[in-house]
């Protein structure tokens, strides 16, 4: 009897242990499954958030570009036209006036007006270059470089290699804004005397580099502060492109933009 009782106890112990193992396995299985579902749900939510942020970002930039275009048209069509009329009237006063002092003042005013008209045209082109949509990115960049050199603040050089490839108007505008941002940063912050823009066209990609001989910076500090990077990141995301910054104190800065999606 004692042996039989011991056997039953052992059997109960074995069955109980086996049952506990099975129960633990079931609990572990459900826990892992729950964690996987939770992780999947979080990933889905994060993707939705990222997609929403991307859409908000695109809409924000599109709205900014529409506003830039409107302001550029107003400057060119209204302000520029009014200034031209004023300049003509001042020229008439200069011709008809018999007073030498008045003629001299009219001549000086006309010179100021010519400078203002030039600045208005420069700002209008910077806001929305008319040549970009009509003639393409390459022509617009050359035009931008010409206007930048006219300022006398800095020397900008531009090289192109390969057969020019046209992108969609939105992508060409995004690329132009990136180049514009990099050049403006070099002028404002880098204390550079020269800027070099190089564009290499290939059948399936476009590589653009913007280099300057300025003071440079530490990349980790720039990454932490995020100064000047937000606009570049936003435009790069719209392009589905990659951008890399190379810089160190005293050795200038180079930004390389690689666009592999040309459609």
Secondary structure, DSSP 4 states (H G I P E B T S, - for coil): -HHHHHHHHHHHHHHHHHHHHHHHHHHHHHHHHHHHHHHHHHHHHHHHHHHHHHHHHHHHHHHHHHHHHHHHHHIIIIIHHHHHHHHHHHHHHHHH---HHHHHHHHHHHHHHHHHHHHHHHHHHHHS-HHHHHH-HHHHHHHHHHHHHHTSS-EEEEEEES------HHHHHHHHHHHHHHHHHHHHTS--SEEEEEEEE-SS-EEEEEEE-S----HHHHHHH-TTTHHHHHHHHHHT-EEEEEE-TTS-EEEEEEE----
